[in-house]
């Protein structure tokens, strides 16, 4: 059973974290703003403790679900910081639901063990990749808010994101730019240290599905940034390209690991 590989402390923390996320998600109508923020802060801390136990415990594990869980935690971190700058930013229900699902998914599918004999460069490679996921995840959330706000403006209804459309667009592309830098660094690390990490030669990069989807995602994001700078891409056109690039990036690691761990039942 997959849950058998998870410690009782980690399981308990994960269930409590998911429950804490559910409080502001389902209680928006009767909770005060302060109570919702406190519940979200508690859930965020518990989520971080779950991740720490899974990645830094006696038997560290990583896979598609922990990668998505870390991504959700990073997106929520960005949201917590931004609400201090933009108090009217409203995406709490969607993000708390995402956090609860990510915690429970990682509880069911904790991933494969990270052996102590692994290359020290592997931690850097994984950290860059996960941070990249988090930044593009934040970009997707802002793009969704931007699309929702634009639609409400066209319908002459009150925008519920609480942040002006141009500000959301500027924030979206800042996250895209930062994510692109980290994605470039991740690909370079995989290429330069490929022999140490995966046994591939410096000049002979292993073109498996993960490498192909990663490079396709990099080309998509590069095209998005060039298109915005040179041709003024914005609005729905830019959002579609962002969604496409993020989908390719998810397929590169999370998608491939999902197939291996869940469909094929392999942890290697």
C-alpha positions as CSV (number, residue, x, y, z in Angstrom):
1,X,0.0,0.0,0.0
2,X,1.3,3.4,-1.0
3,X,0.4,5.0,2.4
4,X,2.5,2.5,4.2
5,X,5.7,4.4,3.1
6,X,4.5,7.5,4.9
7,X,5.3,8.1,8.5
8,X,2.4,8.4,11.0
9,X,3.6,12.0,11.9
10,X,3.6,13.0,8.2
11,X,0.2,11.4,7.7
12,X,-1.3,13.2,10.7
13,X,0.2,16.6,9.6
14,X,-1.0,16.1,6.1
15,X,-4.6,15.4,7.2
16,X,-4.6,18.4,9.6
17,X,-3.1,20.7,6.9
18,X,-5.7,19.6,4.4
19,X,-8.4,20.3,7.0
20,X,-6.9,23.7,7.8
21,X,-6.9,24.6,4.1
22,X,-10.6,23.5,3.9
23,X,-11.6,26.0,6.6
24,X,-11.1,29.2,4.6
25,X,-12.2,27.4,1.4
26,X,-15.6,26.5,2.6
27,X,-16.1,29.1,5.2
28,X,-15.8,32.3,3.1
29,X,-19.4,33.2,3.9
30,X,-19.2,33.1,7.7
31,X,-15.5,33.6,8.5
32,X,-14.1,37.0,9.1
33,X,-11.2,38.1,7.0
34,X,-8.8,37.9,9.9
35,X,-10.0,34.4,10.8
36,X,-9.5,33.3,7.2
37,X,-6.0,34.7,7.1
38,X,-5.1,32.9,10.4
39,X,-6.5,29.6,9.1
40,X,-4.6,30.0,5.8
41,X,-1.4,30.8,7.7
42,X,-1.8,27.7,9.9
43,X,-2.4,25.5,6.9
44,X,0.6,27.0,5.1
45,X,2.8,26.2,8.1
46,X,1.5,22.7,8.4
47,X,1.9,22.1,4.7
48,X,5.6,23.3,5.0
49,X,6.1,20.9,7.9
50,X,4.7,18.0,5.8
51,X,7.1,18.9,2.9
52,X,10.0,19.1,5.3
53,X,9.3,15.6,6.8
54,X,9.0,14.2,3.3
55,X,12.1,15.7,1.8
56,X,14.4,16.0,4.8
57,X,13.3,13.0,7.0
58,X,15.0,9.7,7.5
59,X,13.9,8.4,4.1
60,X,13.5,11.4,1.8
61,X,11.1,10.8,-1.1
62,X,10.2,12.7,-4.2
63,X,7.9,12.2,-7.2
64,X,5.2,13.8,-9.3
65,X,2.8,14.4,-6.3
66,X,5.5,15.9,-4.0
67,X,6.6,18.2,-6.9
68,X,3.0,19.4,-7.3
69,X,2.7,19.8,-3.5
70,X,5.8,22.0,-3.3
71,X,4.5,24.0,-6.3
72,X,1.2,24.6,-4.6
73,X,3.1,25.6,-1.4
74,X,5.3,28.1,-3.3
75,X,2.2,29.6,-5.1
76,X,0.5,30.1,-1.7
77,X,3.7,31.7,-0.4
78,X,3.6,34.2,-3.3
79,X,-0.1,34.8,-2.6
80,X,0.6,35.5,1.1
81,X,3.3,38.0,0.2
82,X,1.2,39.7,-2.5
83,X,-1.8,40.1,-0.2
84,X,0.4,42.3,2.0
85,X,1.0,44.5,-1.1
86,X,-2.4,44.1,-2.6
87,X,-4.9,43.5,0.2
88,X,-7.8,43.3,-2.3
89,X,-6.3,40.3,-4.1
90,X,-9.0,37.6,-4.1
91,X,-8.1,34.1,-5.0
92,X,-8.3,32.4,-1.6
93,X,-10.9,29.8,-2.3
94,X,-9.2,28.5,-5.4
95,X,-5.7,28.4,-3.8
96,X,-6.8,26.8,-0.5
97,X,-8.6,24.1,-2.5
98,X,-5.4,23.6,-4.5
99,X,-3.4,23.4,-1.4
100,X,-5.7,20.8,0.2
101,X,-5.7,18.6,-2.9
102,X,-1.9,18.8,-3.3
103,X,-1.3,17.8,0.3
104,X,-3.6,14.8,0.1
105,X,-2.2,13.8,-3.3
106,X,1.3,13.7,-2.0
107,X,0.1,11.7,1.0
108,X,-1.2,9.0,-1.3
109,X,1.7,9.1,-3.8
110,X,4.8,10.0,-1.8
111,X,7.2,9.3,-4.6
112,X,10.4,7.3,-4.8
113,X,13.2,7.3,-2.2
114,X,16.1,9.7,-2.7
115,X,19.2,7.6,-1.9
116,X,22.0,9.0,0.2
117,X,24.5,8.0,-2.5
118,X,22.8,10.4,-5.0
119,X,24.9,13.2,-6.5
120,X,25.0,16.4,-4.5
121,X,24.1,18.2,-7.8
122,X,20.8,16.3,-7.8
123,X,19.4,18.5,-4.9
124,X,20.4,21.7,-6.9
125,X,18.7,20.3,-10.0
126,X,15.5,19.4,-8.2
127,X,15.5,22.7,-6.3
128,X,15.8,24.7,-9.5
129,X,13.1,22.6,-11.2
130,X,10.6,22.9,-8.3
131,X,11.2,26.7,-8.0
132,X,10.6,27.0,-11.7
133,X,7.3,25.1,-11.3
134,X,6.3,27.5,-8.5
135,X,7.0,30.6,-10.5
136,X,5.1,29.4,-13.5
137,X,2.3,28.2,-11.2
138,X,2.1,31.7,-9.8
139,X,2.1,33.1,-13.4
140,X,-0.8,30.8,-14.3
141,X,-2.8,31.9,-11.2
142,X,-2.3,35.6,-12.2
143,X,-3.2,34.9,-15.8
144,X,-6.4,33.2,-14.6
145,X,-7.2,36.2,-12.4
146,X,-6.4,38.5,-15.4
147,X,-8.7,36.6,-17.7
148,X,-11.5,36.6,-15.1
149,X,-11.1,40.4,-14.5
150,X,-11.1,41.1,-18.2
151,X,-14.3,39.1,-18.7
152,X,-16.0,40.9,-15.9
153,X,-15.0,44.2,-17.3
154,X,-16.5,43.3,-20.7
155,X,-19.7,42.3,-18.9
156,X,-19.6,45.6,-17.0
157,X,-19.6,43.8,-13.7
158,X,-17.5,44.4,-10.6
159,X,-14.0,42.8,-10.9
160,X,-13.6,40.3,-8.0
161,X,-9.8,40.0,-8.2
162,X,-9.3,43.3,-6.4
163,X,-6.3,44.2,-8.5
164,X,-6.3,46.4,-11.6
165,X,-6.0,44.5,-14.9
166,X,-2.7,46.1,-16.0
167,X,-1.2,45.3,-12.6
168,X,-2.2,41.6,-13.0
169,X,-0.7,41.5,-16.5
170,X,2.5,43.1,-15.3
171,X,2.8,40.6,-12.4
172,X,2.0,37.7,-14.7
173,X,4.9,38.4,-17.0
174,X,7.3,39.1,-14.1
175,X,6.7,35.6,-12.9
176,X,7.0,34.3,-16.5
177,X,10.4,36.1,-16.9
178,X,11.7,34.8,-13.5
179,X,10.4,31.3,-14.3
180,X,12.1,31.4,-17.7
181,X,15.4,32.2,-16.0
182,X,15.1,29.3,-13.6
183,X,14.0,27.0,-16.4
184,X,17.1,27.9,-18.4
185,X,19.3,27.3,-15.3
186,X,17.6,23.9,-14.7
187,X,18.2,22.8,-18.3
188,X,21.8,24.0,-18.2
189,X,22.4,22.1,-14.9
190,X,20.9,19.0,-16.4
191,X,23.2,19.4,-19.4
192,X,26.4,20.3,-17.6
193,X,26.0,17.7,-14.8
194,X,24.1,15.1,-16.8
195,X,26.8,12.5,-16.5
196,X,26.9,12.9,-12.7
197,X,23.2,13.0,-12.3
198,X,21.9,10.5,-14.9
199,X,25.0,8.9,-16.4
200,X,24.7,10.7,-19.7
201,X,27.8,12.2,-21.5
202,X,28.4,15.9,-21.7
203,X,28.1,16.0,-25.4
204,X,25.4,13.4,-25.7
205,X,22.3,14.7,-23.9
206,X,19.8,11.9,-23.3
207,X,16.7,13.0,-25.4
208,X,14.0,11.2,-23.4
209,X,10.5,12.5,-23.0
210,X,11.4,14.6,-20.1
211,X,14.2,16.4,-22.0
212,X,12.0,16.8,-25.1
213,X,9.0,18.3,-23.2
214,X,11.4,20.6,-21.1
215,X,13.0,22.0,-24.3
216,X,9.6,22.4,-25.9
217,X,8.4,24.3,-22.8
218,X,11.5,26.5,-22.9
219,X,10.9,27.3,-26.6
220,X,7.3,28.1,-25.9
221,X,8.1,30.5,-23.0
222,X,10.9,32.1,-25.1
223,X,8.4,32.7,-27.9
224,X,6.0,34.2,-25.4
225,X,8.5,36.7,-24.0
226,X,9.8,37.6,-27.5
227,X,6.3,38.0,-28.8
228,X,5.4,40.3,-25.9
229,X,8.5,42.4,-26.3
230,X,8.5,42.6,-30.1
231,X,4.9,42.2,-31.1
232,X,3.0,43.3,-28.0
233,X,1.3,40.0,-27.3
234,X,-1.2,40.4,-24.4
235,X,-4.6,39.3,-23.2
236,X,-6.0,36.0,-24.3
237,X,-3.3,35.3,-26.9
238,X,-0.5,35.6,-24.4
239,X,-2.5,33.5,-21.8
240,X,-3.0,30.7,-24.2
241,X,0.7,30.5,-24.9
242,X,1.4,30.6,-21.2
243,X,-1.0,27.7,-20.6
244,X,0.6,25.7,-23.4
245,X,4.1,26.2,-22.0
246,X,3.0,25.3,-18.5
247,X,1.3,22.2,-19.8
248,X,4.4,21.1,-21.6
249,X,6.5,21.8,-18.4
250,X,4.1,19.7,-16.3
251,X,4.4,16.8,-18.8
252,X,8.2,17.0,-18.6
253,X,8.5,15.9,-15.0
254,X,5.2,15.5,-13.1
255,X,3.5,13.9,-16.1
256,X,6.3,11.4,-16.8
257,X,6.6,10.5,-13.1
258,X,2.8,10.1,-12.9
259,X,2.9,7.6,-15.8
260,X,5.8,5.7,-14.1
261,X,4.5,5.7,-10.6
262,X,0.8,5.3,-11.1
263,X,0.1,3.8,-14.5
264,X,3.1,1.6,-14.8
265,X,3.6,1.1,-11.0
266,X,7.4,1.7,-11.2
267,X,9.5,3.8,-8.8
268,X,12.7,3.9,-10.8
